[in-house]
Amino acid sequence: MALMLAMLGARPGVESRQRVDELVDTALATGGSPANDPMEQGPMYGRSFQDPDGHHWEVVFMDPAAIGN
């Protein structure tokens, strides 16, 4: 979990779809397990996993260009 916190920092989301995939793929390659199916809903894209301690993580990107004011 410490690795994931270091990778995500204190942000509620990440800067791109590619970054979502990079973070989750790294988590899965280092002992995490898949949680839910990838989510794509309008301007949002996310994936989830469980870390080795059983904590559930959701990594999400929301495209600001696709969101109206």
Phi and psi in degrees as GROMACS dihedral restraints (atoms count N, CA, C in turn):
[ dihedral_restraints ]
;  ai    aj    ak    al  type     phi  dphi    fc
    3     4     5     6     1   -60.5    20    10
    4     5     6     7     1   -38.4    20    10
    6     7     8     9     1   -61.7    20    10
    7     8     9    10     1   -44.0    20    10
    9    10    11    12     1   -65.5    20    10
   10    11    12    13     1   -42.0    20    10
   12    13    14    15     1   -61.4    20    10
   13    14    15    16     1   -40.7    20    10
   15    16    17    18     1   -66.2    20    10
   16    17    18    19     1   -36.0    20    10
   18    19    20    21     1   -72.1    20    10
   19    20    21    22     1   -38.7    20    10
   21    22    23    24     1   -85.3    20    10
   22    23    24    25     1   -28.3    20    10
   24    25    26    27     1    67.5    20    10
   25    26    27    28     1  -151.3    20    10
   27    28    29    30     1  -100.4    20    10
   28    29    30    31     1    11.7    20    10
   30    31    32    33     1   -76.9    20    10
   31    32    33    34     1   146.7    20    10
   33    34    35    36     1   -78.4    20    10
   34    35    36    37     1   -17.8    20    10
   36    37    38    39     1  -148.0    20    10
   37    38    39    40     1  -178.9    20    10
   39    40    41    42     1  -118.4    20    10
   40    41    42    43     1   171.4    20    10
   42    43    44    45     1   -84.0    20    10
   43    44    45    46     1   -10.4    20    10
   45    46    47    48     1  -162.5    20    10
   46    47    48    49     1   162.4    20    10
   48    49    50    51     1   -60.5    20    10
   49    50    51    52     1   -41.0    20    10
   51    52    53    54     1   -58.6    20    10
   52    53    54    55     1   -40.2    20    10
   54    55    56    57     1   -67.5    20    10
   55    56    57    58     1   -37.2    20    10
   57    58    59    60     1   -55.9    20    10
   58    59    60    61     1   -50.9    20    10
   60    61    62    63     1   -63.4    20    10
   61    62    63    64     1   -41.6    20    10
   63    64    65    66     1   -60.2    20    10
   64    65    66    67     1   -47.6    20    10
   66    67    68    69     1   -65.1    20    10
   67    68    69    70     1   -45.7    20    10
   69    70    71    72     1   -69.4    20    10
   70    71    72    73     1   -41.5    20    10
   72    73    74    75     1   -60.6    20    10
   73    74    75    76     1   -40.0    20    10
   75    76    77    78     1   -64.3    20    10
   76    77    78    79     1   -43.9    20    10
   78    79    80    81     1   -60.9    20    10
   79    80    81    82     1   -42.4    20    10
   81    82    83    84     1   -67.4    20    10
   82    83    84    85     1   -36.1    20    10
   84    85    86    87     1   -73.3    20    10
   85    86    87    88     1   -16.7    20    10
   87    88    89    90     1  -113.5    20    10
   88    89    90    91     1    27.5    20    10
   90    91    92    93     1   112.9    20    10
   91    92    93    94     1    -6.9    20    10
   93    94    95    96     1   -76.3    20    10
   94    95    96    97     1   168.4    20    10
   96    97    98    99     1  -131.2    20    10
   97    98    99   100     1   149.4    20    10
   99   100   101   102     1   -60.1    20    10
  100   101   102   103     1   145.5    20    10
  102   103   104   105     1  -109.1    20    10
  103   104   105   106     1   -86.7    20    10
  105   106   107   108     1  -103.9    20    10
  106   107   108   109     1   168.7    20    10
  108   109   110   111     1   -65.4    20    10
  109   110   111   112     1   152.4    20    10
  111   112   113   114     1   -55.2    20    10
  112   113   114   115     1   148.5    20    10
  114   115   116   117     1  -116.6    20    10
  115   116   117   118     1   129.5    20    10
  117   118   119   120     1  -134.2    20    10
  118   119   120   121     1   115.7    20    10
  120   121   122   123     1  -142.9    20    10
  121   122   123   124     1   103.7    20    10
  123   124   125   126     1    57.6    20    10
  124   125   126   127     1  -124.9    20    10
  126   127   128   129     1   -81.9    20    10
  127   128   129   130     1     3.7    20    10
  129   130   131   132     1  -106.6    20    10
  130   131   132   133     1   142.2    20    10
  132   133   134   135     1  -137.7    20    10
  133   134   135   136     1   134.5    20    10
  135   136   137   138     1  -153.2    20    10
  136   137   138   139     1   157.7    20    10
  138   139   140   141     1  -137.0    20    10
  139   140   141   142     1   159.8    20    10
  141   142   143   144     1  -137.2    20    10
  142   143   144   145     1   160.4    20    10
  144   145   146   147     1  -157.2    20    10
  145   146   147   148     1   165.7    20    10
  147   148   149   150     1  -109.5    20    10
  148   149   150   151     1   135.5    20    10
  150   151   152   153     1   -80.0    20    10
  151   152   153   154     1   171.1    20    10
  153   154   155   156     1   -59.3    20    10
  154   155   156   157     1   -20.8    20    10
  156   157   158   159     1   -87.8    20    10
  157   158   159   160     1    -0.3    20    10
  159   160   161   162     1    91.9    20    10
  160   161   162   163     1     4.2    20    10
  162   163   164   165     1   -76.1    20    10
  163   164   165   166     1   138.6    20    10
  165   166   167   168     1   -93.5    20    10
  166   167   168   169     1   130.0    20    10
  168   169   170   171     1  -120.6    20    10
  169   170   171   172     1   139.8    20    10
  171   172   173   174     1  -120.1    20    10
  172   173   174   175     1   123.3    20    10
  174   175   176   177     1  -112.7    20    10
  175   176   177   178     1   122.6    20    10
  177   178   179   180     1  -130.9    20    10
  178   179   180   181     1   142.3    20    10
  180   181   182   183     1  -119.7    20    10
  181   182   183   184     1   134.0    20    10
  183   184   185   186     1  -122.9    20    10
  184   185   186   187     1   120.8    20    10
  186   187   188   189     1   -72.7    20    10
  187   188   189   190     1   108.6    20    10
  189   190   191   192     1   -65.3    20    10
  190   191   192   193     1   -26.1    20    10
  192   193   194   195     1   -69.1    20    10
  193   194   195   196     1   -22.7    20    10
  195   196   197   198     1   -92.9    20    10
  196   197   198   199     1     0.5    20    10
  198   199   200   201     1  -105.9    20    10
  199   200   201   202     1   125.7    20    10
  201   202   203   204     1   -77.9    20    10
  202   203   204   205     1   158.3    20    10
